[in-house]
Amino acid sequence: MSRIIKKLHLCALLPLLALAGCTPADSSAAGGQSAASLVQMVELNKNLETSAADDNYRTVYEVFVYSFCDSDNDGIGDLQGLISKLDYIQDLGFTEIWLMPVCPSQTYHKYDVDDYTAIDPSYGTLDDFDQLIAECNKRNINVITDLVLNHTSDTHPWFVQAWDYLKELPEDWGASAEYCPYFDYYNFSREQLDGYAPLADTNWYYEARFWSEMPDLNLDSENVRKEISEIMKFWLDHGVSGFRLDAVTSYYTGNNEESIEFLKWLVSEGKSMKKDCYFVGEGWTDRSSFAAFYASGIDSMFDFSFANSDGVIAAVLKGADAKAYGQAQVNEQELFSSYSTDYINAPFYTNHDMARSAGYYVNDGGTKVKMSGAMNLLMSGNAFVYYGEELGMKGSGKDENKRAPMYWSADPEAEGMCDGPADMDEVKMVWPPYEEQKDDPLSIYTYYKEAVRIRNAFKAISHGTVTMLDDISDSSICAYTKEYEGQKVLLVFNTKGEAKDVSLSSYSEFNTLKAVLNTNEEEITLKDGSLHMPAFSIAVLTGE
């Protein structure tokens, strides 16, 4: 049996589909899509002019190398496979790649690092990494790498040497970093404190909040900080543009103030090496809590408020008032800027820890999957998209399922296809693979490409400040302006399943329908100050 035929299956009804943008459900579930509806989108948006990204406001593609593209037919994705797909990423319009951990590790996910200055052999070599950076530079694509500092692997040489020292230490002796410097690299105790695991063959315990095989680093140690500084320098010297910081709220468990102080040091250290070194932090908590981390001077914090099946975007598409989407953006502008006026928001909708969005909406038919992607991409900041979301990939339950192979082809033996994690369950894809979506104007892929095109065409969209238009926003319509350096655009979202006419008589300056995203057979029209918005549609208007 082929390598992954047990794991990847095309939906049984897929061969019956007439259009790659449709679902096995009847076409009415998708809003009655037809070729005519997307001709307007493709035809109108093709005239948009985009300028090269020149700062840290970008459009980011998150890649799990293990499952992305396999170049040597061993079932595991690798850096050469990623290099072979850079044109795909560029053609979609992405200007930055976030690489999930690529360092040597004992696990498939590689968040337990064995060596911070090497490439996992299953992914390739450091020469491959350097080639990746060179090829990305040719395409003006930045690369940021995952920097996992809360913990290491328990097989990391630092931990192994500390462990060996404690195993040989007489029970009545006190431990000292003077005799073993690595004793100071971790948090050891004679008592089993909360979050501590027993150290085998000793009467010691060590802090390991995530997993016993991920011992927490002692971030107060000057030696650890020197190591971290050298690690950042190593990767910056190899051409990365910055770092995604794993679990920043766990640096000092239960003490955000100390975590923020450490982050302040880390960011300052990185920017002393590279002035525009970009940092984005993961703090999976409520908005008021992760917002406080901006006081550290970090560029970005992931905006968890809008993400996942219970975030602002999904809530609106499941029936909450449309204006809540815009108002939440206004509220967080005020909150984030109270900590740092230089913050760059990091909106995202899904990531490797979350179920994929294709499973969020019952009987959706793909309309809400598309709309949600655009609502993420049209937010200000450095917007992130998880690989495969642009194809409507599915995956939920355990983590392995959320990191299924990139769906290049329905043939599991096709060039570039990966096996995926060994313990992954069967993942049935509802939507067609890339090879069937790429030339279809109705596909999720095409919709995402158009959404990215719009984002990249207007700095006011990626950089701008949001101002709500409360007089025309309601339960189904969200309308707001975005302004940046003299450029001003009006965005109107219809987030419900019925068409709506919106009077723009009070906003006559926005007299040109400049770009659209539509998901049904009706066209968006602007006539005599009345904007006709079909179900689940988005309009961008300007004054020219």
Buried (B, 14 or more C-beta within 10 A) or exposed (E): EEBBEEBBBBBEEBEEBEBBBBBBBEBEBBBBBBEEBBEBBBEBBEEBEBEEBEEBBBBBBBBBBBBBBBBEEEBBBBBBBBBBBBEBBBEBBBBBBBBBBBBBBBBBBBBBBBBBBBBBEBBBBEEBBBBBBEBBEEBEBBBBBBBBBBBBBBBBEBBBBBBEBBEEBEEEEEBEBEEBBBBBBBBBEEEEEEBBBEBEEBEBBBBBBBBEBBBBBBBEBEBBBEBBBEBBBBBBEBBBBBBBBBBBBBBBBEEBEBBBBBBBBBBEBBBEEBEEBBBBBBBBBEBEBBBBBBBBBBBBBBBBBBBBBEBBBBBBBBEBBBBBBBBBBBBBBEBBBEBBEEBBBBBBBBBBEBBBBBBBBEEBBBBBBBBBBBBBBBBBBBBBBBBBBBBBBBBBEEBBBBBBBBBBBBBBEEEBBBBBBEEBBEBBBBBBBBBBBBEBBBBBBBBBBBBBBBBBBBBBBBBBBBBBBEEBBBBBBBBBBBBBEEBBBBBBBBBBEEBBEBEBEEBEBBEEBBBBBBBBBBBBBBEEBEBBBBBBBBBBBBBE
